[in-house]
C-alpha cells in the first residue's frame, strides 16, 4: 500500500508530520493515522500531499513506481 511511500517521501522532503497535517488542515495525530493506514485521506488531501511532496497521486496510490510527478498545468 501507499503508507510507507508517504512516510518516506515526507522524510525525504525534510517535513514533519505536523507540517503536512497543517497543510491538510488536520491534527498531527490524524495525519499519523494516515501514514500508518488507520485512516484514509480525501481526494483533495491526496492532491495537496502530492503537490507538497513533489510526486503524483498515482505514486501515492501505488499505481506507479515513478516518484517524479507529471508535468503540472500552468
VMD Tcl script that builds the backbone (N, CA, C; Angstrom):
set m [mol new atoms 222]
animate dup $m
set s [atomselect $m all]
$s set {name element resname resid chain x y z} {
  {N N UNK 1 A 0.837 -1.194 0.000}
  {CA C UNK 1 A 0.000 0.000 0.000}
  {C C UNK 1 A 0.873 1.246 0.000}
  {N N UNK 2 A 0.270 2.408 0.010}
  {CA C UNK 2 A 0.989 3.659 -0.137}
  {C C UNK 2 A 1.557 4.203 1.166}
  {N N UNK 3 A 1.222 3.635 2.303}
  {CA C UNK 3 A 1.604 4.226 3.576}
  {C C UNK 3 A 3.116 4.393 3.751}
  {N N UNK 4 A 3.924 3.360 3.483}
  {CA C UNK 4 A 5.376 3.565 3.609}
  {C C UNK 4 A 5.901 4.608 2.619}
  {N N UNK 5 A 5.314 4.679 1.456}
  {CA C UNK 5 A 5.737 5.672 0.465}
  {C C UNK 5 A 5.499 7.082 0.990}
  {N N UNK 6 A 4.370 7.269 1.624}
  {CA C UNK 6 A 4.011 8.574 2.146}
  {C C UNK 6 A 5.017 9.017 3.199}
  {N N UNK 7 A 5.334 8.137 4.114}
  {CA C UNK 7 A 6.314 8.462 5.159}
  {C C UNK 7 A 7.696 8.734 4.545}
  {N N UNK 8 A 8.128 7.881 3.637}
  {CA C UNK 8 A 9.444 8.042 3.018}
  {C C UNK 8 A 9.542 9.357 2.254}
  {N N UNK 9 A 8.512 9.706 1.499}
  {CA C UNK 9 A 8.513 10.965 0.761}
  {C C UNK 9 A 8.584 12.161 1.715}
  {N N UNK 10 A 7.814 12.092 2.794}
  {CA C UNK 10 A 7.801 13.190 3.765}
  {C C UNK 10 A 9.179 13.347 4.399}
  {N N UNK 11 A 9.787 12.234 4.776}
  {CA C UNK 11 A 11.109 12.295 5.390}
  {C C UNK 11 A 12.155 12.781 4.394}
  {N N UNK 12 A 12.059 12.332 3.140}
  {CA C UNK 12 A 12.998 12.797 2.104}
  {C C UNK 12 A 12.893 14.297 1.879}
  {N N UNK 13 A 11.695 14.844 2.079}
  {CA C UNK 13 A 11.463 16.282 1.900}
  {C C UNK 13 A 11.769 17.068 3.171}
  {N N UNK 14 A 12.255 16.378 4.206}
  {CA C UNK 14 A 12.562 17.008 5.498}
  {C C UNK 14 A 11.366 17.749 6.074}
  {N N UNK 15 A 10.203 17.130 5.968}
  {CA C UNK 15 A 8.973 17.694 6.524}
  {C C UNK 15 A 8.538 16.844 7.709}
  {N N UNK 16 A 7.925 17.491 8.675}
  {CA C UNK 16 A 7.397 16.772 9.825}
  {C C UNK 16 A 5.942 16.402 9.574}
  {N N UNK 17 A 5.444 15.478 10.369}
  {CA C UNK 17 A 4.024 15.138 10.283}
  {C C UNK 17 A 3.186 16.381 10.592}
  {N N UNK 18 A 3.649 17.173 11.528}
  {CA C UNK 18 A 2.911 18.375 11.914}
  {C C UNK 18 A 2.807 19.356 10.747}
  {N N UNK 19 A 3.881 19.514 9.963}
  {CA C UNK 19 A 3.861 20.418 8.811}
  {C C UNK 19 A 2.865 19.949 7.747}
  {N N UNK 20 A 2.873 18.652 7.458}
  {CA C UNK 20 A 1.954 18.126 6.450}
  {C C UNK 20 A 0.520 18.206 6.963}
  {N N UNK 21 A 0.326 17.900 8.236}
  {CA C UNK 21 A -1.012 17.981 8.825}
  {C C UNK 21 A -1.564 19.398 8.730}
  {N N UNK 22 A -0.723 20.396 8.982}
  {CA C UNK 22 A -1.164 21.795 8.892}
  {C C UNK 22 A -1.573 22.133 7.467}
  {N N UNK 23 A -0.833 21.633 6.505}
  {CA C UNK 23 A -1.162 21.852 5.100}
  {C C UNK 23 A -2.542 21.272 4.763}
  {N N UNK 24 A -2.877 20.158 5.388}
  {CA C UNK 24 A -4.148 19.478 5.126}
  {C C UNK 24 A -5.285 19.995 6.000}
  {N N UNK 25 A -4.935 20.766 7.017}
  {CA C UNK 25 A -5.961 21.280 7.919}
  {C C UNK 25 A -6.469 20.235 8.899}
  {N N UNK 26 A -5.582 19.302 9.278}
  {CA C UNK 26 A -5.953 18.263 10.242}
  {C C UNK 26 A -4.917 18.236 11.364}
  {N N UNK 27 A -5.218 17.523 12.437}
  {CA C UNK 27 A -4.284 17.370 13.548}
  {C C UNK 27 A -3.159 16.419 13.164}
  {N N UNK 28 A -2.024 16.586 13.831}
  {CA C UNK 28 A -0.882 15.704 13.593}
  {C C UNK 28 A -1.256 14.259 13.886}
  {N N UNK 29 A -2.072 14.026 14.911}
  {CA C UNK 29 A -2.459 12.655 15.259}
  {C C UNK 29 A -3.277 12.014 14.129}
  {N N UNK 30 A -4.120 12.807 13.477}
  {CA C UNK 30 A -4.880 12.285 12.337}
  {C C UNK 30 A -3.955 11.975 11.167}
  {N N UNK 31 A -2.975 12.842 10.938}
  {CA C UNK 31 A -2.022 12.573 9.853}
  {C C UNK 31 A -1.216 11.310 10.159}
  {N N UNK 32 A -0.842 11.121 11.401}
  {CA C UNK 32 A -0.104 9.929 11.799}
  {C C UNK 32 A -0.916 8.678 11.472}
  {N N UNK 33 A -2.224 8.744 11.684}
  {CA C UNK 33 A -3.101 7.614 11.356}
  {C C UNK 33 A -3.129 7.359 9.855}
  {N N UNK 34 A -3.035 8.415 9.038}
  {CA C UNK 34 A -2.977 8.243 7.584}
  {C C UNK 34 A -1.706 7.497 7.211}
  {N N UNK 35 A -0.569 7.915 7.779}
  {CA C UNK 35 A 0.699 7.253 7.460}
  {C C UNK 35 A 0.726 5.798 7.912}
  {N N UNK 36 A 0.014 5.484 8.979}
  {CA C UNK 36 A 0.019 4.105 9.478}
  {C C UNK 36 A -1.099 3.254 8.881}
  {N N UNK 37 A -1.949 3.862 8.042}
  {CA C UNK 37 A -3.001 3.115 7.376}
  {C C UNK 37 A -4.267 2.946 8.193}
  {N N UNK 38 A -4.383 3.678 9.285}
  {CA C UNK 38 A -5.569 3.588 10.139}
  {C C UNK 38 A -6.652 4.588 9.743}
  {N N UNK 39 A -6.301 5.487 8.844}
  {CA C UNK 39 A -7.253 6.494 8.370}
  {C C UNK 39 A -6.940 6.782 6.909}
  {N N UNK 40 A -7.962 7.099 6.141}
  {CA C UNK 40 A -7.771 7.441 4.734}
  {C C UNK 40 A -7.834 8.948 4.557}
  {N N UNK 41 A -7.219 9.428 3.489}
  {CA C UNK 41 A -7.350 10.852 3.189}
  {C C UNK 41 A -8.300 11.038 2.028}
  {N N UNK 42 A -8.812 12.253 1.928}
  {CA C UNK 42 A -9.746 12.572 0.852}
  {C C UNK 42 A -8.978 12.794 -0.446}
  {N N UNK 43 A -9.713 12.874 -1.532}
  {CA C UNK 43 A -9.109 13.172 -2.830}
  {C C UNK 43 A -8.349 14.495 -2.767}
  {N N UNK 44 A -8.967 15.518 -2.202}
  {CA C UNK 44 A -8.336 16.836 -2.111}
  {C C UNK 44 A -7.083 16.778 -1.247}
  {N N UNK 45 A -7.120 16.043 -0.153}
  {CA C UNK 45 A -5.937 15.905 0.694}
  {C C UNK 45 A -4.826 15.172 -0.052}
  {N N UNK 46 A -5.183 14.158 -0.806}
  {CA C UNK 46 A -4.199 13.426 -1.594}
  {C C UNK 46 A -3.527 14.353 -2.593}
  {N N UNK 47 A -4.330 15.183 -3.230}
  {CA C UNK 47 A -3.794 16.142 -4.204}
  {C C UNK 47 A -2.817 17.104 -3.528}
  {N N UNK 48 A -3.180 17.612 -2.369}
  {CA C UNK 48 A -2.297 18.538 -1.634}
  {C C UNK 48 A -1.001 17.865 -1.212}
  {N N UNK 49 A -1.101 16.625 -0.767}
  {CA C UNK 49 A 0.101 15.884 -0.366}
  {C C UNK 49 A 1.009 15.675 -1.567}
  {N N UNK 50 A 0.440 15.292 -2.700}
  {CA C UNK 50 A 1.240 15.062 -3.904}
  {C C UNK 50 A 1.983 16.323 -4.321}
  {N N UNK 51 A 1.317 17.457 -4.282}
  {CA C UNK 51 A 1.967 18.722 -4.645}
  {C C UNK 51 A 3.056 19.073 -3.634}
  {N N UNK 52 A 2.748 18.962 -2.351}
  {CA C UNK 52 A 3.706 19.325 -1.300}
  {C C UNK 52 A 4.943 18.439 -1.323}
  {N N UNK 53 A 4.769 17.166 -1.651}
  {CA C UNK 53 A 5.888 16.231 -1.640}
  {C C UNK 53 A 6.459 15.982 -3.028}
  {N N UNK 54 A 5.995 16.774 -3.992}
  {CA C UNK 54 A 6.512 16.733 -5.357}
  {C C UNK 54 A 6.477 15.332 -5.956}
  {N N UNK 55 A 5.285 14.745 -5.938}
  {CA C UNK 55 A 5.083 13.427 -6.518}
  {C C UNK 55 A 3.713 13.409 -7.188}
  {N N UNK 56 A 3.294 12.239 -7.642}
  {CA C UNK 56 A 1.975 12.134 -8.270}
  {C C UNK 56 A 1.023 11.375 -7.349}
  {N N UNK 57 A -0.246 11.583 -7.569}
  {CA C UNK 57 A -1.251 10.839 -6.820}
  {C C UNK 57 A -1.155 9.351 -7.170}
  {N N UNK 58 A -0.781 9.037 -8.401}
  {CA C UNK 58 A -0.611 7.639 -8.798}
  {C C UNK 58 A 0.489 6.968 -7.970}
  {N N UNK 59 A 1.573 7.696 -7.708}
  {CA C UNK 59 A 2.649 7.133 -6.891}
  {C C UNK 59 A 2.158 6.896 -5.464}
  {N N UNK 60 A 1.435 7.856 -4.925}
  {CA C UNK 60 A 0.899 7.696 -3.570}
  {C C UNK 60 A -0.046 6.504 -3.476}
  {N N UNK 61 A -0.797 6.249 -4.535}
  {CA C UNK 61 A -1.757 5.144 -4.549}
  {C C UNK 61 A -1.116 3.806 -4.890}
  {N N UNK 62 A 0.161 3.812 -5.254}
  {CA C UNK 62 A 0.837 2.573 -5.605}
  {C C UNK 62 A 0.579 2.113 -7.025}
  {N N UNK 63 A 0.083 3.007 -7.883}
  {CA C UNK 63 A -0.218 2.652 -9.271}
  {C C UNK 63 A 0.994 2.757 -10.184}
  {N N UNK 64 A 2.055 3.405 -9.701}
  {CA C UNK 64 A 3.297 3.531 -10.449}
  {C C UNK 64 A 4.445 3.550 -9.454}
  {N N UNK 65 A 5.618 3.193 -9.936}
  {CA C UNK 65 A 6.815 3.271 -9.104}
  {C C UNK 65 A 7.626 4.524 -9.413}
  {N N UNK 66 A 7.124 5.343 -10.309}
  {CA C UNK 66 A 7.796 6.588 -10.704}
  {C C UNK 66 A 7.417 7.691 -9.719}
  {N N UNK 67 A 8.398 8.143 -8.934}
  {CA C UNK 67 A 8.136 9.198 -7.939}
  {C C UNK 67 A 7.908 10.563 -8.574}
  {N N UNK 68 A 8.600 10.804 -9.684}
  {CA C UNK 68 A 8.536 12.120 -10.319}
  {C C UNK 68 A 7.100 12.431 -10.767}
  {N N UNK 69 A 6.621 13.623 -10.453}
  {CA C UNK 69 A 5.248 13.970 -10.852}
  {C C UNK 69 A 5.146 14.220 -12.343}
  {N N UNK 70 A 3.928 14.155 -12.830}
  {CA C UNK 70 A 3.655 14.526 -14.207}
  {C C UNK 70 A 3.836 16.031 -14.349}
  {N N UNK 71 A 4.060 16.517 -15.560}
  {CA C UNK 71 A 4.113 17.984 -15.738}
  {C C UNK 71 A 2.784 18.602 -15.294}
  {N N UNK 72 A 2.868 19.659 -14.511}
  {CA C UNK 72 A 1.676 20.306 -13.968}
  {C C UNK 72 A 1.173 21.394 -14.911}
  {N N UNK 73 A -0.137 21.654 -14.837}
  {CA C UNK 73 A -0.726 22.739 -15.605}
  {C C UNK 73 A -0.196 24.064 -15.089}
  {N N UNK 74 A -0.093 25.029 -15.975}
  {CA C UNK 74 A 0.391 26.356 -15.580}
  {C C UNK 74 A -0.710 27.203 -15.028}
}
mol reanalyze $m
mol bondsrecalc $m
mol representation Tube
mol addrep $m
